[in-house]
């Protein structure tokens, strides 16, 4: 939703005198409003200024900080939370969304942001004091304040066509909320807008991921260098030699692929050029690519283009020349990298990674690839795949240091691809305002019914320094990142394991119905049942153990009686069904729970160590009582999962003896985790994200 529509939605008219006042401030050589100008602005916002504290304020002890902040990555962000002395406390002392909440101004409105603000401690204080005094909660005053701030942000945001002035910072702290809004202190800082980058022609990403013609420069004719490895991977991944041209003077053919002397010697325009030469040779080569117009998209493999102090200035100049080329009528060529691993595109029938095929796992059984993995770090993708071969994305794109194409560009492209359901992204940092493009693309993907899972590195000073050294990115504030990206609609993971869990679960459960937050759990062990119940909460969301319908209680009793377990098991939720339960008992009870109208999701401990469960590849004690038995879980559970539209998460809680059981279930599309707590925690986060996505779609209607 654009800023203009947001202002109309909130019913806040624009004040034309404000722009004139702001321009006067900058023309006067100042970057902040004086007291008189500040009073005019606050009056327009419906806020009374009272630095002396004589005016009637809100409830004693409740101080807010509300403001607009122009961030390098996300543009103008609205933020509200603890003010005064409390605002100086470390946010690590609070759970997420309790000290303060933030949202990109463009992606929210007054009602939406008020709902976000209601999660904070300061709002809960206001509500409690209002209840004690018999007064209404001051939602109306807050809503008006948020609406007017957002209208201001819409007019004076970086990148807004009409804005000759940018609001850099507008902060009210402390602000008291009562019958009136009273600010004891306020500050408004302004700046002239900076020149934006030219938009990248992102439609050319189609040439990058679906190239009919590919060129490579940097292939050795005599040794196995990176260029030669890439050539080998191309040919082994289904790319025919006829699609490939090697640019190498003095050679006519390498490994069955024809060579030409130079870009100028090409007899056709390349969809993709893969550059695997030394970094020092890249600068002149990029100029040649731009000059000749011989290439639509370029993949820059080399590092040391902006990652070191010595290379930053020439790398920035290179990026500027690439950016200038985007002003051409044809948009110029697009570049991915530098310092990138490359691209794997199954639909494009090519793999340009320089990792030998023998070092990567073979994909598991996947009916149809529907996911994308985008990462600044190629190693991040390699490790994810070696640890989780079930991810098996349709596309894998390494961005490197974003010399040209950015996270926002790549996500914008895939957000519009109808065959893509899940997008996983590893972010180290953004270029200027690319965080805003990224958040817009997250929102667009969610509105298109897709799921976006994000991991952001650089959470500590040491981590931020590592980000700068690795891909020449600005790491930014991790708390702000999570707040605004989660509000845009993404699932934000706090570590690699959580990223893996959410990306895997998003793929496995994408087509399941999320009707609510009521959970049912079962296990053959008491510890498993308790672990399910204990893992139902997170910082920002929780699921509740469902109260079972009477018909379900009756059905469970019948199943237990048929298995002669009724005297050993008390029917409750979560239910401990005893180690004597066999495969059929586990699955019949799981399906009965899934069909309960009071249940929205089921976690089932499959108890592979139990004597009556067919969990081993081969049993010496009971030959044939193993994974090959048609009465076993690996044969029965996939059909149950398929015919029920609610999420059913299986837990194979055992060691390496039971890897085969887990793998066979996962190969058949069953969502499987290896311990009850981890599987339940992932489900809680996933359900929260799906419900938030539904709320976003409703908000945009």
KEGU-102978 format. One record per residue (C-alpha): x, y, z; residue number from 0. Coordinates in Angstrom, 3 decimals. Example, Ala and Ser with C-alpha at 12.3 -4.5 7.8 and 13.67 -1.06 7.14 Angstrom:
<rs>
R       c1       c2       c3   i
R   12.300   -4.500    7.800   0
R   13.670   -1.060    7.140   1
</rs>
This chain:
<rs>
R       c1       c2       c3   i
R    0.000    0.000    0.000   0
R    1.429    3.404   -0.964   1
R    1.821    6.335    1.379   2
R   -0.939    8.338   -0.326   3
R   -3.540    5.610    0.177   4
R   -2.456    5.239    3.787   5
R   -3.085    8.923    4.461   6
R   -6.527    8.696    2.914   7
R   -7.254    5.553    4.889   8
R   -6.452    7.330    8.148   9
R   -8.445   10.379    7.087  10
R   -5.603   12.828    7.784  11
R   -5.393   15.772    5.366  12
R   -1.957   17.027    4.338  13
R   -0.916   20.443    5.677  14
R    0.695   22.340    2.766  15
R    2.270   24.881    5.146  16
R    4.411   22.178    6.749  17
R    6.489   21.616    3.615  18
R    7.134   25.343    3.294  19
R    8.250   25.536    6.916  20
R   10.582   22.542    6.492  21
R   12.131   24.018    3.347  22
R   12.672   27.302    5.165  23
R   14.580   25.491    7.930  24
R   16.981   23.864    5.460  25
R   17.367   27.083    3.470  26
R   18.334   28.768    6.738  27
R   21.216   26.298    7.109  28
R   19.632   24.449   10.031  29
R   18.821   20.743   10.419  30
R   16.370   21.013   13.339  31
R   13.224   22.972   14.145  32
R   13.405   25.753   16.704  33
R   10.938   26.025   19.597  34
R    8.363   28.064   17.664  35
R    8.476   25.780   14.622  36
R    8.321   22.744   16.864  37
R    5.198   24.111   18.512  38
R    3.534   24.523   15.103  39
R    4.426   20.938   14.151  40
R    3.200   19.470   17.440  41
R   -0.050   21.393   17.181  42
R   -0.550   19.882   13.737  43
R    0.008   16.463   15.324  44
R   -2.522   17.177   18.084  45
R    0.158   17.265   20.784  46
R    0.566   19.977   23.414  47
R    4.085   21.042   24.360  48
R    4.669   21.544   28.081  49
R    8.345   21.426   28.949  50
R    7.647   22.795   32.447  51
R    5.182   20.087   33.396  52
R    2.413   22.517   34.381  53
R   -0.259   21.254   31.965  54
R   -2.506   18.379   32.853  55
R   -0.843   15.198   31.744  56
R   -1.767   11.576   31.658  57
R   -1.536    9.022   34.455  58
R    1.448    9.501   36.745  59
R    4.319    7.132   36.102  60
R    3.383    6.365   32.474  61
R    5.845    7.905   30.010  62
R    5.963    7.087   26.328  63
R    8.439    7.625   23.558  64
R    6.832    7.924   20.137  65
R    8.673    8.947   17.015  66
R    9.574    8.718   13.363  67
R   13.120    7.675   12.486  68
R   14.698    7.771    9.032  69
R   16.838    4.618    8.838  70
R   19.439    3.906    6.172  71
R   17.904    0.523    5.344  72
R   14.143    0.894    5.802  73
R   13.412    4.579    5.282  74
R   11.040    6.080    7.844  75
R   10.092    3.792   10.702  76
R    7.443    4.593   13.303  77
R    8.320    3.482   16.813  78
R    6.467    3.605   20.130  79
R    7.195    2.228   23.578  80
R    8.755    3.034   26.899  81
R    9.779    6.649   27.364  82
R   11.652    8.738   29.878  83
R   14.077    6.873   32.129  84
R   12.592    3.481   31.212  85
R   13.595    3.990   27.580  86
R   17.259    3.900   28.586  87
R   16.977    0.303   29.793  88
R   18.552   -2.413   27.676  89
R   15.893   -4.045   25.491  90
R   17.426   -7.408   26.354  91
R   15.627   -7.066   29.693  92
R   12.289   -7.444   27.909  93
R   10.576  -10.001   25.758  94
R   10.042   -9.096   22.115  95
R    7.505   -6.322   21.491  96
R    7.332   -5.427   25.185  97
R    9.723   -2.470   25.495  98
R    8.834   -0.927   22.128  99
R    7.404   -1.805   18.734 100
R    8.426   -0.588   15.293 101
R    6.984   -0.737   11.792 102
R    7.926    0.690    8.428 103
R    5.657    3.708    8.045 104
R    4.661    2.738    4.514 105
R    3.450   -0.696    5.613 106
R    1.147    0.276    8.454 107
R   -1.734    2.572    9.383 108
R   -3.030    3.984   12.677 109
R   -5.250    1.015   13.573 110
R   -2.629   -1.553   12.625 111
R    0.121    0.214   14.569 112
R   -2.152    0.710   17.581 113
R   -2.747   -3.058   17.647 114
R    1.023   -3.549   17.561 115
R    1.545   -0.968   20.321 116
R   -0.999   -2.735   22.540 117
R    1.572   -5.509   23.073 118
R    3.902   -3.179   24.978 119
R    4.316   -2.777   28.720 120
R    3.598    0.941   28.542 121
R    0.215    0.330   26.905 122
R   -0.600   -2.291   29.509 123
R    0.215    0.299   32.188 124
R   -2.135    2.770   30.527 125
R   -4.890    0.184   30.317 126
R   -4.455   -0.875   33.957 127
R   -4.508    2.701   35.289 128
R   -7.505    3.547   33.133 129
R   -9.399    0.568   34.544 130
R   -8.532    1.582   38.103 131
R   -9.810    5.131   37.574 132
R  -12.885    4.117   35.607 133
R  -11.752    5.993   32.495 134
R  -11.610    4.601   28.960 135
R   -8.279    3.390   27.623 136
R   -6.851    6.278   25.534 137
R   -6.974    4.413   22.230 138
R   -8.650    7.303   20.418 139
R   -5.890    9.778   21.293 140
R   -3.180    7.312   20.346 141
R   -4.882    6.449   17.069 142
R   -5.056   10.125   16.065 143
R   -1.404   10.660   16.992 144
R   -0.273    7.618   14.999 145
R   -2.396    8.652   12.014 146
R   -0.917   12.136   11.895 147
R    2.634   10.873   12.306 148
R    2.128    8.392    9.482 149
R    0.663   11.086    7.246 150
R    3.759   13.185    7.932 151
R    6.011   10.230    7.160 152
R    4.158    9.657    3.902 153
R    4.931   13.169    2.706 154
R    8.518   13.511    3.893 155
R   10.039   10.060    3.368 156
R   13.200    9.413    1.336 157
R   12.348    8.305   -2.180 158
R    8.997   10.119   -2.185 159
R    8.759   12.002   -5.479 160
R    7.354   15.233   -4.003 161
R    9.648   15.374   -0.971 162
R   12.300   18.096   -1.139 163
R   12.838   17.586    2.593 164
R   13.156   14.376    4.605 165
R   12.110   13.996    8.235 166
R   15.240   12.472    9.693 167
R   14.019   12.180   13.256 168
R   10.900   13.283   15.086 169
R   10.810   12.163   18.698 170
R    8.345   12.897   21.512 171
R    9.850   11.767   24.820 172
R    8.438   11.708   27.363 173
R    4.890   11.892   26.065 174
R    1.978   11.624   28.488 175
R   -1.356   10.272   27.301 176
R   -4.574   11.354   28.963 177
R   -7.441   13.524   27.834 178
R   -4.739   15.312   25.843 179
R   -1.346   14.316   24.520 180
R    1.309   16.316   26.355 181
R    4.997   16.244   25.380 182
R    7.557   17.300   27.974 183
R   10.310   17.135   25.362 184
R   10.400   16.914   21.574 185
R   12.861   17.211   18.714 186
R   12.487   17.243   14.929 187
R   15.511   16.910   12.638 188
R   15.388   17.384    8.861 189
R   17.659   16.584    5.919 190
R   17.806   17.065    2.185 191
R   16.991   13.859    0.286 192
R   19.904   11.962   -1.247 193
R   19.906   10.869   -4.878 194
R   18.441    7.378   -5.166 195
R   20.024    4.550   -7.131 196
R   18.595    3.841  -10.541 197
R   16.108    0.973  -10.399 198
R   17.570   -2.311  -11.547 199
R   15.713   -3.943  -14.482 200
R   14.650   -6.901  -12.356 201
R   12.748   -8.503  -15.237 202
R   16.215   -9.487  -16.497 203
R   16.582  -11.805  -13.502 204
R   14.622  -14.167  -15.729 205
R   17.663  -14.262  -18.015 206
R   19.858  -14.978  -14.987 207
R   17.852  -17.961  -13.749 208
R   16.551  -19.257  -17.123 209
R   19.385  -18.538  -19.572 210
R   19.262  -19.982  -23.068 211
R   22.882  -18.950  -23.665 212
R   25.707  -18.904  -21.105 213
R   29.229  -17.559  -21.375 214
R   32.130  -18.262  -18.993 215
R   35.331  -16.320  -18.633 216
R   38.141  -17.655  -16.450 217
R   38.183  -21.340  -17.504 218
R   41.664  -22.867  -17.420 219
R   42.585  -25.143  -20.318 220
R   45.178  -27.002  -18.247 221
R   44.095  -27.119  -14.576 222
R   41.018  -27.539  -12.371 223
R   40.492  -23.915  -11.365 224
R   37.160  -22.406  -10.250 225
R   36.173  -21.658  -13.838 226
R   36.814  -25.248  -14.888 227
R   34.841  -26.551  -11.875 228
R   31.914  -24.310  -12.814 229
R   32.060  -25.537  -16.405 230
R   31.974  -29.137  -15.173 231
R   28.991  -28.477  -12.927 232
R   27.141  -26.770  -15.772 233
R   27.578  -29.777  -18.033 234
R   26.689  -32.276  -15.270 235
R   23.499  -30.403  -14.344 236
R   21.785  -30.813  -17.706 237
R   23.161  -27.784  -19.512 238
R   24.035  -28.824  -23.064 239
R   27.461  -27.797  -24.448 240
R   25.682  -25.953  -27.267 241
R   24.269  -23.416  -24.762 242
R   27.749  -22.555  -23.446 243
R   30.527  -20.384  -24.836 244
R   33.935  -19.981  -23.190 245
R   35.668  -16.624  -23.636 246
R   39.365  -17.525  -23.784 247
R   41.923  -16.250  -26.305 248
R   44.053  -18.860  -28.061 249
R   41.692  -21.806  -27.509 250
R   39.032  -23.271  -29.788 251
R   37.515  -25.842  -27.398 252
R   37.688  -26.946  -23.745 253
R   35.852  -30.053  -22.509 254
R   33.744  -30.109  -25.668 255
R   32.660  -26.461  -25.337 256
R   33.621  -23.930  -28.012 257
R   35.820  -20.944  -27.178 258
R   35.897  -17.406  -28.615 259
R   38.559  -14.719  -28.327 260
R   36.507  -12.006  -26.600 261
R   33.057  -10.612  -25.917 262
R   33.277   -8.676  -29.180 263
R   33.839  -11.959  -31.033 264
R   30.469  -13.373  -29.923 265
R   27.978  -14.010  -32.717 266
R   24.981  -13.708  -30.359 267
R   23.986  -11.855  -27.195 268
R   24.506  -13.876  -24.020 269
R   21.707  -14.245  -21.498 270
R   24.295  -14.907  -18.784 271
R   28.030  -14.361  -18.414 272
R   29.801  -16.121  -15.528 273
R   32.953  -14.284  -14.479 274
R   35.551  -16.386  -12.639 275
R   38.687  -14.296  -13.068 276
R   40.891  -12.534  -10.525 277
R   39.284   -9.528   -8.852 278
R   41.841   -7.180  -10.423 279
R   40.571   -8.118  -13.899 280
R   36.903   -7.533  -13.089 281
R   36.920   -3.729  -13.334 282
R   37.935   -3.523  -17.008 283
R   35.774   -6.532  -17.863 284
R   32.650   -4.923  -16.381 285
R   33.331   -1.774  -18.401 286
R   33.610   -3.943  -21.520 287
R   30.323   -5.687  -20.712 288
R   28.561   -2.340  -20.342 289
R   30.191   -0.897  -23.469 290
R   29.530   -3.838  -25.792 291
R   25.968   -4.586  -24.660 292
R   26.804   -8.227  -25.329 293
R   25.309   -9.619  -22.109 294
R   21.941   -9.398  -20.313 295
R   23.066  -10.687  -16.892 296
R   26.452  -11.201  -15.239 297
R   27.556  -13.396  -12.357 298
R   30.629  -12.054  -10.540 299
R   32.293  -14.929   -8.663 300
R   35.504  -13.177   -7.423 301
R   35.836  -11.782   -3.919 302
R   37.824   -8.745   -2.731 303
R   35.514   -6.237   -4.405 304
R   34.559   -4.042   -1.464 305
R   35.279   -6.465    1.376 306
R   38.675   -4.966    2.239 307
R   39.580   -1.360    3.019 308
R   41.822   -1.138   -0.041 309
R   39.112   -2.346   -2.416 310
R   36.149   -0.307   -1.133 311
R   36.742    2.848   -3.126 312
R   37.295    1.152   -6.527 313
R   34.402   -1.250   -5.825 314
R   32.113    1.699   -5.062 315
R   33.181    3.365   -8.321 316
R   32.452    0.123  -10.175 317
R   28.979   -0.058   -8.616 318
R   28.373    3.545   -9.661 319
R   29.232    2.740  -13.301 320
R   26.883   -0.251  -13.237 321
R   24.166    1.920  -11.710 322
R   24.639    4.559  -14.403 323
R   24.138    1.903  -17.100 324
R   20.673    1.195  -15.688 325
R   19.615    4.629  -16.925 326
R   19.949    3.396  -20.526 327
R   16.803    2.686  -22.504 328
R   17.374   -1.072  -22.270 329
R   18.179   -0.895  -18.527 330
R   21.722   -2.149  -19.062 331
R   23.022   -5.512  -17.815 332
R   22.299   -6.765  -14.300 333
R   25.035   -8.156  -12.045 334
R   24.826  -10.675   -9.203 335
R   27.785  -10.716   -6.788 336
R   30.629  -10.013   -6.484 337
R   31.991  -12.558   -4.041 338
R   29.182  -14.979   -4.817 339
R   29.045  -18.757   -5.043 340
R   26.732  -18.648   -8.054 341
R   23.283  -19.939   -8.944 342
R   21.589  -23.316   -9.128 343
R   18.453  -23.247  -11.275 344
R   16.651  -26.532  -11.826 345
R   14.185  -25.010  -14.330 346
R   17.130  -23.329  -16.056 347
R   18.998  -26.663  -16.132 348
R   22.234  -25.280  -14.805 349
R   24.466  -25.246  -11.726 350
R   27.188  -22.597  -11.649 351
R   28.447  -23.305   -8.132 352
R   32.123  -24.116   -7.846 353
R   31.413  -26.842   -5.254 354
R   32.096  -30.286   -6.764 355
R   28.957  -32.405   -7.118 356
R   30.510  -35.157   -4.999 357
R   30.548  -32.805   -2.010 358
R   26.797  -32.187   -2.123 359
R   24.028  -34.602   -1.067 360
R   21.740  -36.062   -3.662 361
R   18.256  -34.522   -3.448 362
R   15.654  -36.543   -1.555 363
R   12.351  -37.587   -3.075 364
R   10.536  -34.370   -3.963 365
R    7.385  -34.425   -6.062 366
R    7.790  -30.789   -7.114 367
R   10.299  -28.155   -6.103 368
R    8.442  -25.067   -4.847 369
R   11.024  -23.204   -2.752 370
R   13.827  -20.684   -3.290 371
R   16.940  -20.130   -1.191 372
R   18.604  -16.696   -1.475 373
R   21.753  -15.963    0.488 374
R   24.577  -13.462    0.698 375
R   26.765  -16.320    1.885 376
R   27.192  -19.292   -0.416 377
R   28.521  -21.394    2.454 378
R   25.262  -20.835    4.320 379
R   23.351  -22.513    1.487 380
R   25.855  -25.346    1.116 381
R   25.658  -26.238    4.810 382
R   21.849  -25.964    4.866 383
R   21.582  -28.450    2.004 384
R   24.113  -30.918    3.377 385
R   22.254  -30.939    6.702 386
R   18.727  -30.791    5.240 387
R   18.557  -32.456    1.807 388
R   14.731  -32.339    2.000 389
R   14.848  -28.598    1.399 390
R   15.910  -29.220   -2.239 391
R   15.013  -25.723   -3.558 392
R   13.929  -24.974   -7.096 393
R   16.422  -22.107   -7.220 394
R   19.461  -21.256   -5.079 395
R   20.943  -17.800   -5.584 396
R   24.067  -16.411   -3.906 397
R   24.018  -12.592   -3.813 398
R   27.487  -11.903   -2.435 399
R   28.151   -8.234   -1.721 400
R   25.247   -6.824   -3.795 401
R   27.362   -4.753   -6.171 402
R   24.169   -4.424   -8.212 403
R   21.244   -6.783   -7.544 404
R   20.030   -6.661   -3.947 405
R   17.942   -8.720   -1.567 406
R   14.974   -6.527   -2.397 407
R   15.426   -7.045   -6.139 408
R   15.709  -10.803   -5.883 409
R   12.812  -11.183   -3.473 410
R   10.648   -8.887   -5.628 411
R   11.250  -11.171   -8.602 412
R   10.439  -14.413   -6.817 413
R    7.464  -12.883   -4.966 414
R    5.735  -12.737   -8.332 415
R    6.566  -16.292   -9.491 416
R    3.358  -18.378   -9.216 417
R    5.183  -21.700   -8.893 418
R    7.079  -20.564   -5.775 419
R    5.503  -21.209   -2.364 420
R    8.356  -20.754    0.110 421
R   11.320  -18.356    0.076 422
R   14.246  -18.675    2.484 423
R   16.700  -15.771    2.780 424
R   19.994  -15.268    4.604 425
R   20.739  -11.552    5.093 426
R   23.962   -9.984    6.278 427
R   23.078   -6.391    5.431 428
R   21.422   -4.011    3.015 429
R   22.381   -1.274    0.646 430
R   20.735    2.108    1.264 431
R   16.931    1.819    1.344 432
R   17.087   -1.776    0.108 433
R   15.591   -2.869    3.421 434
R   12.477   -0.939    2.411 435
R   12.374   -2.684   -0.975 436
R   12.960   -5.962    0.837 437
R   10.079   -5.377    3.277 438
R    7.804   -4.359    0.404 439
R    8.717   -7.597   -1.356 440
R    8.058   -9.628    1.812 441
R    4.618   -8.036    2.031 442
R    3.985   -8.695   -1.679 443
R    5.033  -12.326   -1.298 444
R    2.708  -12.805    1.688 445
R   -0.178  -11.190   -0.190 446
R    0.534  -13.651   -3.020 447
R    0.144  -16.562   -0.598 448
R    3.851  -17.296   -0.172 449
R    5.868  -17.900    2.980 450
R    9.119  -16.046    3.673 451
R   11.682  -17.267    6.214 452
R   14.578  -14.935    7.054 453
R   17.766  -15.217    9.072 454
R   19.740  -12.039    9.749 455
R   23.375  -12.286   10.869 456
R   25.418   -9.592   12.610 457
R   23.615   -9.419   15.943 458
R   26.647   -8.408   18.022 459
R   29.418   -5.835   17.481 460
R   31.789   -8.654   16.556 461
R   29.225  -10.150   14.197 462
R   28.593   -6.783   12.559 463
R   32.332   -6.361   11.955 464
R   32.419   -9.816   10.380 465
R   29.555   -8.891    8.058 466
R   31.434   -5.825    6.830 467
R   34.529   -7.894    6.140 468
R   32.648  -10.678    4.383 469
R   30.267   -8.999    1.931 470
R   30.796   -5.263    2.421 471
R   27.335   -4.818    3.897 472
R   25.969   -2.674    6.697 473
R   24.591   -5.014    9.355 474
R   22.179   -2.535   10.972 475
R   20.180   -2.822   14.189 476
R   19.100   -6.478   14.627 477
R   16.190   -5.605   16.938 478
R   14.794   -3.125   14.438 479
R   15.344   -5.603   11.600 480
R   13.365   -8.335   13.298 481
R   10.566   -6.007   14.353 482
R    9.902   -4.462   10.945 483
R   10.512   -7.573    8.837 484
R    8.274   -9.680   11.070 485
R    5.612   -6.969   10.823 486
R    5.974   -7.080    7.020 487
R    5.004  -10.767    7.195 488
R    8.198  -12.835    7.326 489
R    9.159  -15.542    9.781 490
R   12.396  -14.271   11.345 491
R   14.681  -16.969   12.773 492
R   17.062  -16.209   15.622 493
R   19.607  -18.915   14.700 494
R   20.513  -21.388   11.960 495
R   18.589  -24.286   13.518 496
R   15.390  -22.264   13.746 497
R   15.845  -21.139   10.136 498
R   16.188  -24.767    9.041 499
R   13.121  -25.798   11.061 500
R   10.872  -23.011    9.792 501
R   11.938  -23.337    6.156 502
R   11.407  -27.097    6.241 503
R    8.045  -26.806    8.022 504
R    6.874  -24.063    5.659 505
R    7.470  -26.383    2.706 506
R    5.880  -29.405    4.370 507
R    2.754  -27.650    5.694 508
R    2.133  -24.947    3.100 509
R   -1.141  -26.470    1.893 510
R   -2.484  -27.292    5.352 511
R   -5.274  -25.243    6.920 512
R   -4.392  -23.112    9.952 513
R   -7.756  -22.569   11.639 514
R   -6.560  -21.402   15.043 515
R   -4.045  -21.951   17.830 516
R   -5.462  -25.003   19.630 517
R   -3.016  -27.912   19.828 518
R   -3.369  -31.599   20.585 519
R   -0.423  -33.807   21.462 520
R    0.264  -37.453   22.141 521
R    3.228  -39.629   22.944 522
R    3.925  -43.074   24.311 523
R    6.136  -41.495   26.958 524
R    5.121  -39.080   29.681 525
R    8.228  -36.997   29.076 526
R    7.272  -36.537   25.424 527
R    3.732  -35.457   26.269 528
R    5.010  -32.960   28.839 529
R    7.626  -31.638   26.384 530
R    4.861  -30.885   23.881 531
R    2.873  -28.918   26.473 532
R    5.949  -27.059   27.732 533
R    6.948  -25.902   24.236 534
R    3.673  -24.178   23.315 535
R    4.823  -20.615   24.055 536
R    7.186  -18.102   22.463 537
R    8.045  -14.451   23.124 538
R    5.241  -13.167   20.940 539
R    2.713  -15.989   20.554 540
R    1.484  -19.181   22.165 541
R   -0.714  -22.133   21.355 542
R   -3.056  -23.635   23.927 543
R   -3.753  -27.271   24.607 544
R   -7.211  -27.875   23.161 545
R  -10.162  -29.024   25.217 546
R  -11.195  -32.222   23.457 547
R  -14.723  -32.653   22.170 548
R  -16.782  -35.320   23.948 549
R  -17.070  -37.306   20.724 550
R  -13.269  -37.393   20.506 551
R  -12.961  -38.559   24.114 552
R  -15.385  -41.388   23.306 553
R  -13.454  -42.300   20.162 554
R  -10.120  -42.349   22.013 555
R  -11.648  -44.602   24.645 556
R  -12.737  -47.047   21.961 557
R   -9.279  -47.100   20.371 558
R   -7.556  -47.655   23.714 559
R  -10.010  -50.395   24.675 560
R   -9.437  -52.188   21.364 561
R   -5.702  -52.103   22.043 562
R   -6.233  -53.153   25.716 563
R   -4.684  -49.920   26.919 564
R   -7.793  -48.356   28.459 565
R   -6.868  -49.413   31.991 566
R   -3.391  -47.863   31.616 567
R   -4.164  -44.534   29.951 568
R   -6.059  -41.510   31.177 569
R   -7.620  -39.530   28.341 570
R   -6.381  -35.946   28.450 571
R   -4.514  -33.494   26.241 572
R   -1.638  -34.046   25.798 573
R   -2.149  -37.777   26.141 574
R    0.474  -40.310   27.230 575
R   -0.700  -43.499   25.501 576
R    1.837  -45.859   27.144 577
R    4.924  -47.565   25.622 578
R    2.723  -50.601   24.883 579
R    0.937  -48.760   22.069 580
R    1.705  -49.984   18.550 581
R    1.946  -48.036   15.266 582
R   -1.780  -48.297   14.604 583
R   -2.712  -46.974   18.048 584
R   -0.482  -43.925   17.623 585
R   -1.916  -43.121   14.214 586
R   -5.571  -43.820   14.982 587
R   -5.400  -41.508   17.985 588
R   -3.516  -38.853   15.988 589
R   -6.208  -38.892   13.301 590
R   -9.008  -38.773   15.864 591
R   -7.379  -35.687   17.370 592
R   -6.940  -34.083   13.937 593
R  -10.665  -34.588   13.268 594
R  -11.703  -32.965   16.548 595
R  -13.481  -29.625   15.819 596
R  -11.688  -28.091   18.823 597
R   -8.204  -28.970   17.517 598
R   -6.220  -26.975   14.943 599
R   -2.961  -28.976   14.839 600
R   -1.507  -32.222   16.172 601
R    1.973  -33.192   17.352 602
R    2.390  -36.969   17.576 603
R    5.352  -38.656   19.222 604
R    5.872  -41.793   17.113 605
R    7.959  -43.506   19.808 606
R   10.323  -45.577   17.615 607
R   12.004  -47.143   20.673 608
R    8.727  -48.660   21.919 609
R    8.668  -52.484   21.601 610
R    5.383  -52.475   19.656 611
R    6.430  -49.831   17.094 612
R    8.007  -50.867   13.808 613
R   10.904  -48.403   14.001 614
R   13.968  -50.402   12.931 615
R   15.281  -51.074    9.449 616
R   15.658  -54.728   10.478 617
R   14.858  -56.510   13.749 618
R   16.957  -59.498   14.857 619
R   14.563  -60.227   17.741 620
R   11.401  -60.115   15.616 621
R   12.313  -60.647   11.945 622
R    9.892  -58.802    9.676 623
R    8.696  -56.492   12.468 624
R   10.449  -53.538   10.881 625
R   10.084  -50.662    8.426 626
R    9.159  -53.062    5.658 627
R    6.032  -54.224    7.509 628
R    2.933  -52.769    5.805 629
R    1.349  -52.255    9.246 630
R    4.136  -49.871   10.224 631
R    4.067  -46.111   10.601 632
R    6.101  -45.415    7.457 633
R    3.369  -47.082    5.387 634
R    0.274  -45.865    7.238 635
R    1.062  -42.276    8.238 636
R    1.485  -40.616    4.804 637
R   -2.119  -41.408    3.838 638
R   -3.399  -40.002    7.145 639
R   -1.425  -36.793    6.665 640
R   -2.686  -36.499    3.090 641
R   -6.388  -36.875    3.863 642
R   -6.453  -34.459    6.819 643
R   -6.213  -30.728    6.099 644
R   -4.840  -29.819    9.543 645
R   -1.095  -29.889   10.299 646
R    0.111  -33.185   11.746 647
R    3.745  -33.118   12.890 648
R    5.431  -36.460   13.576 649
R    8.215  -36.827   16.131 650
R   10.778  -39.609   15.664 651
R   12.438  -39.086   19.017 652
R   15.420  -41.382   18.912 653
R   19.054  -41.573   17.800 654
R   20.713  -42.687   14.579 655
R   19.082  -46.140   14.765 656
R   15.872  -44.426   13.727 657
R   17.219  -42.183   10.969 658
R   15.768  -44.518    8.340 659
R   12.269  -44.260    9.846 660
R   12.425  -40.459    9.836 661
R   13.866  -40.311    6.318 662
R   11.234  -42.590    4.807 663
R    8.440  -40.531    6.319 664
R   10.007  -37.257    5.161 665
R   10.498  -38.684    1.666 666
R    6.724  -39.163    1.543 667
R    5.932  -35.597    2.589 668
R    5.316  -36.163    6.300 669
R    6.578  -33.282    8.472 670
R    8.982  -34.974   10.910 671
R   11.157  -33.658   13.739 672
R   13.520  -35.551   16.008 673
R   12.340  -34.316   19.415 674
R    8.983  -33.188   20.767 675
R   10.039  -29.789   22.083 676
R   11.816  -28.693   18.892 677
R    8.967  -29.821   16.666 678
R    6.362  -28.105   18.828 679
R    8.349  -24.860   19.047 680
R    8.660  -24.775   15.268 681
R    4.929  -25.398   14.907 682
R    4.092  -22.562   17.321 683
R    6.249  -20.132   15.333 684
R    4.780  -21.379   12.064 685
R    1.169  -21.079   13.200 686
R    1.861  -17.533   14.428 687
R    3.291  -16.599   11.028 688
R    0.411  -18.130    9.101 689
R   -2.163  -16.336   11.274 690
R   -0.249  -13.062   10.886 691
R   -0.209  -13.551    7.117 692
R   -3.980  -13.984    7.120 693
R   -4.335  -10.776    9.158 694
R   -2.114   -8.927    6.651 695
R   -4.239  -10.137    3.746 696
R   -7.401   -9.033    5.573 697
R   -5.819   -5.615    6.335 698
R   -5.062   -5.082    2.658 699
R   -8.596   -5.852    1.453 700
</rs>
